[in-house]
């Protein structure tokens, strides 16, 4: 029964994507989802690991832990259908979180249609890391797309420094 529910939710999601066409140029939120000025620390440091030349950091999406690639070339958060299915199977995404579709320019320069979802809670790093709420994410319409945490989200948080010696990504207050 659980597989049928997940498959049905994915089918609904794909139907919404095909019916809704949203402009690729979206207005940025008027305020960032996380306000470092309320945090007493001057720096929030998130450790990363390197795999195949990319920096990977632990992230929880609605409570589900995933390792995401820190990608300065990506404009936001990008997931594949596989991660969407994981969130649905675990009851961490509901119909109200499916927002429609959008367009993205990928690394080869082509433009592709993606699904758009709302992630209620993103936890970057461990319990002392960053917590963001109600962040939009793109969902690539394939199972093999990489899980990316990109600049548009990180730019809203703080100044960012990658420390390749200590293997940390450091967020400083603006």
PASEBA-1860 file (N, C-alpha, C; in nm, 3 decimals):
! residues 174
1> XXXXXXXX> 0.083/-0.120/0.000/0.000/0.000/0.000/0.086/0.125/0.000 ~ 0.196/0.123/0.077/0.284/0.239/0.083/0.343/0.271/-0.053 ~ 0.383/0.168/-0.130/0.438/0.192/-0.263/0.334/0.253/-0.355 ~ 0.208/0.209/-0.346/0.103/0.265/-0.429/0.080/0.411/-0.395 ~ 0.084/0.445/-0.268/0.065/0.583/-0.227/0.179/0.669/-0.281 ~ 0.301/0.623/-0.268/0.416/0.699/-0.318/0.409/0.716/-0.469 ~ 0.375/0.609/-0.540/0.365/0.617/-0.685/0.254/0.711/-0.726 ~ 0.144/0.709/-0.653/0.031/0.797/-0.683/0.072/0.943/-0.661
9> XXXXXXXX> 0.143/0.970/-0.552/0.187/1.107/-0.525/0.282/1.155/-0.633 ~ 0.371/1.069/-0.677/0.464/1.107/-0.783/0.388/1.131/-0.913 ~ 0.287/1.047/-0.941/0.206/1.067/-1.062/0.133/1.200/-1.056 ~ 0.079/1.235/-0.938/0.012/1.364/-0.921/0.111/1.477/-0.942 ~ 0.231/1.462/-0.884/0.335/1.563/-0.897/0.369/1.585/-1.044 ~ 0.390/1.476/-1.118/0.425/1.488/-1.259/0.311/1.551/-1.339 ~ 0.186/1.520/-1.303/0.072/1.581/-1.371/0.069/1.731/-1.348 ~ 0.096/1.772/-1.225/0.099/1.915/-1.194/0.207/1.984/-1.276
17> XXXXXXXX> 0.321/1.920/-1.289/0.431/1.978/-1.365/0.390/2.000/-1.510 ~ 0.323/1.904/-1.568/0.284/1.915/-1.708/0.176/2.022/-1.729 ~ 0.094/2.048/-1.629/-0.016/2.143/-1.644/0.023/2.286/-1.612 ~ 0.122/2.304/-1.525/0.156/2.439/-1.479/0.286/2.484/-1.544 ~ 0.285/2.603/-1.601/0.407/2.659/-1.658/0.437/2.787/-1.581 ~ 0.554/2.787/-1.518/0.594/2.900/-1.437/0.719/2.963/-1.499 ~ 0.726/3.090/-1.497/0.841/3.161/-1.551/0.969/3.123/-1.477 ~ 1.080/3.117/-1.548/1.208/3.084/-1.485/1.261/3.200/-1.402
25> XXXXXXXX> 1.215/3.320/-1.430/1.260/3.437/-1.355/1.165/3.461/-1.240 ~ 1.202/3.414/-1.123/1.117/3.432/-1.007/1.172/3.542/-0.919 ~ 1.084/3.614/-0.854/1.124/3.720/-0.762/1.181/3.656/-0.636 ~ 1.294/3.706/-0.591/1.353/3.656/-0.467/1.268/3.696/-0.348 ~ 1.273/3.615/-0.245/1.201/3.646/-0.123/1.249/3.780/-0.068 ~ 1.158/3.854/-0.005/1.195/3.985/0.046/1.290/3.976/0.166 ~ 1.288/3.865/0.236/1.384/3.845/0.345/1.433/3.701/0.342 ~ 1.555/3.677/0.383/1.608/3.542/0.378/1.537/3.451/0.478
33> XXXXXXXX> 1.536/3.319/0.451/1.468/3.226/0.541/1.542/3.204/0.672 ~ 1.664/3.253/0.683/1.741/3.237/0.806/1.807/3.369/0.837 ~ 1.804/3.410/0.959/1.859/3.539/0.997/1.976/3.517/1.092 ~ 2.097/3.528/1.041/2.215/3.506/1.123/2.233/3.613/1.229 ~ 2.171/3.728/1.212/2.188/3.834/1.312/2.127/3.796/1.446 ~ 2.036/3.699/1.448/1.977/3.653/1.574/2.065/3.548/1.643 ~ 2.163/3.499/1.574/2.254/3.399/1.628/2.371/3.470/1.696 ~ 2.412/3.424/1.811/2.519/3.491/1.885/2.658/3.456/1.832
41> XXXXXXXX> 2.668/3.355/1.750/2.798/3.318/1.694/2.835/3.410/1.578 ~ 2.965/3.435/1.563/3.009/3.515/1.450/3.029/3.429/1.326 ~ 3.047/3.300/1.345/3.070/3.208/1.234/3.000/3.076/1.263 ~ 2.935/3.023/1.163/2.878/2.888/1.171/2.958/2.804/1.074 ~ 3.022/2.702/1.125/3.114/2.622/1.046/3.054/2.482/1.022 ~ 3.043/2.445/0.895/2.986/2.315/0.857/3.097/2.231/0.794 ~ 3.129/2.115/0.853/3.232/2.030/0.792/3.182/1.966/0.662 ~ 3.275/1.945/0.570/3.239/1.876/0.446/3.336/1.763/0.420
49> XXXXXXXX> 3.294/1.671/0.333/3.381/1.564/0.284/3.390/1.580/0.133 ~ 3.501/1.535/0.077/3.517/1.540/-0.068/3.501/1.402/-0.127 ~ 3.419/1.394/-0.231/3.398/1.270/-0.306/3.406/1.305/-0.453 ~ 3.501/1.247/-0.522/3.513/1.270/-0.665/3.531/1.416/-0.702 ~ 3.598/1.492/-0.616/3.626/1.632/-0.646/3.515/1.729/-0.609 ~ 3.407/1.681/-0.545/3.300/1.772/-0.502/3.289/1.772/-0.350 ~ 3.241/1.882/-0.297/3.225/1.898/-0.153/3.084/1.855/-0.114 ~ 3.074/1.763/-0.019/2.946/1.708/0.023/2.924/1.740/0.170
57> XXXXXXXX> 2.804/1.793/0.202/2.772/1.827/0.340/2.644/1.755/0.381 ~ 2.634/1.721/0.511/2.512/1.656/0.559/2.398/1.757/0.571 ~ 2.283/1.721/0.518/2.165/1.807/0.521/2.043/1.721/0.553 ~ 1.955/1.774/0.638/1.827/1.707/0.663/1.718/1.787/0.593 ~ 1.643/1.718/0.509/1.529/1.779/0.443/1.403/1.723/0.509 ~ 1.331/1.807/0.579/1.212/1.764/0.653/1.242/1.644/0.742 ~ 1.362/1.642/0.801/1.400/1.537/0.894/1.469/1.417/0.832 ~ 1.478/1.409/0.700/1.544/1.298/0.632/1.686/1.340/0.595
65> XXXXXXXX> 1.785/1.266/0.645/1.925/1.301/0.620/1.967/1.261/0.479 ~ 2.031/1.356/0.412/2.085/1.334/0.278/2.219/1.407/0.271 ~ 2.309/1.355/0.193/2.435/1.423/0.168/2.419/1.502/0.039 ~ 2.436/1.635/0.048/2.417/1.720/-0.068/2.550/1.777/-0.114 ~ 2.562/1.796/-0.244/2.680/1.856/-0.302/2.669/2.008/-0.289 ~ 2.769/2.069/-0.229/2.778/2.216/-0.223/2.825/2.259/-0.361 ~ 2.736/2.324/-0.436/2.763/2.355/-0.576/2.744/2.504/-0.602 ~ 2.855/2.576/-0.615/2.848/2.720/-0.637/2.794/2.754/-0.775
73> XXXXXXXX> 2.784/2.656/-0.863/2.728/2.679/-0.996/2.578/2.657/-1.002 ~ 2.521/2.603/-0.896/2.377/2.578/-0.889/2.308/2.697/-0.826 ~ 2.191/2.730/-0.875/2.124/2.850/-0.826/2.036/2.828/-0.704 ~ 2.012/2.706/-0.663/1.925/2.683/-0.547/1.945/2.543/-0.491 ~ 1.834/2.478/-0.458/1.837/2.340/-0.413/1.779/2.256/-0.525 ~ 1.849/2.150/-0.562/1.803/2.063/-0.669/1.803/1.919/-0.620 ~ 1.691/1.851/-0.641/1.676/1.711/-0.603/1.638/1.631/-0.727 ~ 1.646/1.500/-0.717/1.597/1.413/-0.823/1.464/1.353/-0.780
81> XXXXXXXX> 1.398/1.282/-0.870/1.274/1.212/-0.834/1.298/1.111/-0.723 ~ 1.418/1.058/-0.714/1.451/0.961/-0.610/1.435/1.023/-0.470 ~ 1.486/1.144/-0.450/1.473/1.212/-0.321/1.327/1.251/-0.294 ~ 1.258/1.292/-0.399/1.115/1.322/-0.385/1.039/1.199/-0.336 ~ 1.069/1.086/-0.396/1.004/0.961/-0.358/1.038/0.925/-0.213 ~ 1.163/0.945/-0.171/1.203/0.918/-0.033/1.124/1.005/0.064 ~ 1.111/1.133/0.033/1.034/1.222/0.119/0.887/1.179/0.127 ~ 0.830/1.141/0.012/0.690/1.096/0.011/0.672/0.966/0.088
89> XXXXXXXX> 0.759/0.870/0.066/0.747/0.739/0.134/0.753/0.753/0.285 ~ 0.828/0.851/0.332/0.844/0.871/0.476/0.744/0.971/0.533 ~ 0.647/1.012/0.453/0.544/1.104/0.500/0.595/1.244/0.530 ~ 0.704/1.285/0.465/0.767/1.415/0.492/0.731/1.522/0.389 ~ 0.641/1.488/0.298/0.598/1.581/0.196/0.451/1.555/0.171 ~ 0.371/1.660/0.162/0.230/1.639/0.132/0.190/1.720/0.008 ~ 0.065/1.703/-0.033/0.017/1.766/-0.155/0.037/1.918/-0.154 ~ 0.024/1.981/-0.038/0.041/2.126/-0.029/0.185/2.171/-0.056
97> XXXXXXXX> 0.281/2.079/-0.046/0.421/2.112/-0.071/0.457/2.109/-0.219 ~ 0.367/2.060/-0.303/0.392/2.057/-0.447/0.344/2.189/-0.504 ~ 0.439/2.267/-0.555/0.411/2.405/-0.596/0.389/2.423/-0.745 ~ 0.437/2.331/-0.827/0.420/2.346/-0.972/0.547/2.313/-1.045 ~ 0.581/2.395/-1.144/0.701/2.369/-1.222/0.776/2.499/-1.248 ~ 0.899/2.483/-1.292/0.983/2.597/-1.327/1.083/2.549/-1.431 ~ 1.164/2.639/-1.478/1.267/2.605/-1.576/1.404/2.636/-1.520 ~ 1.501/2.553/-1.557/1.639/2.571/-1.512/1.733/2.560/-1.629
105> XXXXXXXX> 1.842/2.634/-1.621/1.950/2.618/-1.718/2.052/2.527/-1.653 ~ 2.082/2.415/-1.719/2.177/2.319/-1.662/2.317/2.345/-1.716 ~ 2.414/2.270/-1.665/2.555/2.297/-1.692/2.590/2.301/-1.841 ~ 2.521/2.222/-1.923/2.552/2.222/-2.067/2.486/2.339/-2.142 ~ 2.412/2.424/-2.069/2.350/2.541/-2.129/2.205/2.521/-2.171 ~ 2.159/2.398/-2.172/2.020/2.374/-2.213/1.924/2.409/-2.100 ~ 1.800/2.432/-2.138/1.696/2.466/-2.041/1.604/2.346/-2.026 ~ 1.578/2.309/-1.900/1.493/2.194/-1.872/1.381/2.234/-1.777
113> XXXXXXXX> 1.271/2.160/-1.783/1.160/2.184/-1.692/1.179/2.100/-1.567 ~ 1.157/2.160/-1.453/1.169/2.093/-1.324/1.038/2.107/-1.248 ~ 1.018/2.020/-1.152/0.911/2.039/-1.057/0.958/2.134/-0.949 ~ 0.866/2.197/-0.879/0.901/2.285/-0.769/0.823/2.241/-0.645 ~ 0.896/2.222/-0.535/0.833/2.182/-0.410/0.877/2.277/-0.298 ~ 0.804/2.275/-0.190/0.841/2.349/-0.070/0.899/2.250/0.030 ~ 1.016/2.283/0.082/1.074/2.202/0.189/1.051/2.280/0.318 ~ 0.978/2.220/0.408/0.939/2.291/0.531/1.057/2.322/0.620
121> XXXXXXXX> 1.152/2.229/0.630/1.266/2.251/0.719/1.392/2.190/0.660 ~ 1.495/2.273/0.651/1.627/2.228/0.604/1.725/2.251/0.717 ~ 1.796/2.145/0.756/1.899/2.155/0.858/2.032/2.124/0.792 ~ 2.120/2.224/0.787/2.251/2.209/0.722/2.353/2.187/0.832 ~ 2.424/2.074/0.826/2.521/2.041/0.929/2.455/1.970/1.045 ~ 2.523/1.968/1.159/2.471/1.899/1.277/2.377/1.989/1.357 ~ 2.354/1.957/1.482/2.261/2.034/1.565/2.303/2.179/1.585 ~ 2.429/2.212/1.562/2.477/2.350/1.572/2.484/2.418/1.436
129> XXXXXXXX> 2.426/2.356/1.335/2.433/2.411/1.200/2.325/2.514/1.173 ~ 2.288/2.527/1.047/2.188/2.623/1.004/2.053/2.555/0.987 ~ 1.947/2.626/1.019/1.812/2.575/0.997/1.737/2.678/0.914 ~ 1.680/2.633/0.803/1.600/2.719/0.716/1.460/2.661/0.710 ~ 1.362/2.746/0.691/1.224/2.700/0.683/1.159/2.750/0.556 ~ 1.074/2.664/0.500/0.994/2.697/0.382/1.080/2.748/0.267 ~ 1.163/2.660/0.215/1.252/2.691/0.104/1.207/2.613/-0.019 ~ 1.200/2.681/-0.132/1.163/2.613/-0.256/1.281/2.534/-0.310
137> XXXXXXXX> 1.250/2.417/-0.365/1.352/2.332/-0.426/1.303/2.287/-0.563 ~ 1.397/2.269/-0.654/1.365/2.214/-0.786/1.382/2.064/-0.782 ~ 1.296/1.995/-0.855/1.306/1.849/-0.865/1.326/1.814/-1.011 ~ 1.443/1.759/-1.043/1.471/1.716/-1.180/1.383/1.596/-1.212 ~ 1.335/1.589/-1.333/1.241/1.483/-1.369/1.313/1.356/-1.412 ~ 1.415/1.319/-1.335/1.481/1.191/-1.357/1.532/1.139/-1.222 ~ 1.571/1.014/-1.220/1.614/0.949/-1.096/1.760/0.974/-1.062 ~ 1.840/1.018/-1.159/1.985/1.023/-1.138/2.043/1.163/-1.119
145> XXXXXXXX> 1.961/1.263/-1.113/2.012/1.399/-1.096/2.082/1.411/-0.961 ~ 2.192/1.485/-0.955/2.261/1.501/-0.826/2.180/1.587/-0.730 ~ 2.205/1.569/-0.602/2.140/1.649/-0.498/2.230/1.768/-0.473 ~ 2.182/1.888/-0.504/2.266/2.007/-0.500/2.215/2.111/-0.403 ~ 2.308/2.172/-0.330/2.280/2.287/-0.246/2.359/2.402/-0.307 ~ 2.287/2.498/-0.365/2.354/2.600/-0.445/2.355/2.739/-0.386 ~ 2.409/2.830/-0.464/2.437/2.967/-0.420/2.316/3.049/-0.382 ~ 2.207/3.039/-0.454/2.094/3.128/-0.424/2.048/3.112/-0.280
153> XXXXXXXX> 2.046/2.991/-0.231/2.008/2.969/-0.091/2.118/3.019/0.000 ~ 2.241/2.983/-0.030/2.353/3.019/0.056/2.380/3.169/0.055 ~ 2.359/3.236/-0.058/2.381/3.380/-0.067/2.286/3.456/0.025 ~ 2.169/3.402/0.049/2.074/3.467/0.137/2.112/3.453/0.284 ~ 2.198/3.357/0.314/2.231/3.328/0.454/2.337/3.421/0.509 ~ 2.451/3.429/0.444/2.565/3.503/0.499/2.678/3.505/0.399 ~ 2.787/3.565/0.439/2.910/3.553/0.361/2.958/3.410/0.378 ~ 3.013/3.354/0.273/3.053/3.215/0.275/3.201/3.203/0.241
161> XXXXXXXX> 3.270/3.118/0.316/3.411/3.092/0.291/3.432/2.941/0.297 ~ 3.502/2.889/0.198/3.536/2.747/0.200/3.680/2.736/0.250 ~ 3.699/2.665/0.359/3.830/2.642/0.417/3.875/2.503/0.374 ~ 3.961/2.498/0.271/4.005/2.370/0.217/4.105/2.298/0.306 ~ 4.165/2.369/0.402/4.259/2.306/0.495/4.181/2.235/0.606 ~ 4.087/2.306/0.668/4.007/2.248/0.777/3.889/2.166/0.725 ~ 3.864/2.175/0.595/3.752/2.108/0.530/3.618/2.148/0.593 ~ 3.596/2.280/0.595/3.471/2.336/0.646/3.420/2.443/0.549
169> XXXXXX> 3.289/2.461/0.552/3.227/2.574/0.484/3.181/2.665/0.597 ~ 3.229/2.788/0.597/3.204/2.881/0.708/3.109/2.993/0.664 ~ 3.005/3.013/0.741/2.907/3.116/0.716/2.928/3.228/0.817 ~ 2.951/3.349/0.768/2.971/3.464/0.854/2.852/3.556/0.847 ~ 2.822/3.625/0.954/2.712/3.721/0.956/2.739/3.833/0.857 ~ 2.635/3.880/0.794/2.648/3.994/0.704/2.652/4.121/0.785
END
